[in-house]
Amino acid sequence: MKTLVGEIVTIASYRAMGLKWEGSYAEVPKLKELIIKMSNRVSELSYVKNPETQLGLSYHLRSDGFIHYSVFEVDKKQELLLGMVEIIVPEMTYLKVEHPKGKDIGVTYTEIYQWFKECDYQPFKEKGIDYYDDLPIKHEKYPVDRDLEDPHFEILIPIELKS
C-alpha cells in the first residue's frame, strides 16, 4: 500500500455559517443541490473570511446517513441570516490530506482508513456520542471554482492519540 501523503495540523476554533442538511445516503443527491445553493449564497455574507473556500462539515450521527453543514467561515460580527445556521468548530488537531483532481474519492478515503490502522492516532470521537462511521467527523475544504464532476479539495479528519 502506498503511504498516505498527509500532515498533522491544528486549526484554531472558528465560526461558520451556511446551510444544514440531514439525510440518508440515498438522499445524497439532494445534498449536492444544497452545496450549490450555498455556494450561490456566499455573497449574502457581509463578513465572510474566505469567500473562495467552501467548507463541508459532516457528522455521522445516523445509522443510515449523516448531518452535513455547507458553510463559509465568518467573522463574529456576521449576523445570522434567514434560513442559515451557524456552527462553532472548536480548536482541533487534524489529519490533513489533499484529494487531487483525477483521483477517485473512494481511493483517497481508503488510504485514510489504512493510515489509521498503521499509526498512533485514531479518529476523534466526542465522549458520550454514538457515531456510525469509522471516520465519524469529516471536514472538507473546497475551492469555490472546483470542477463538480472531478473535484480537488482538502480533507481534514479530527484526530487524537490512540488510548
Order of alpha helices (4+ residues) and beta strands (2+ residues): beta-beta-alpha-beta-beta-beta-beta-alpha-beta-beta-beta
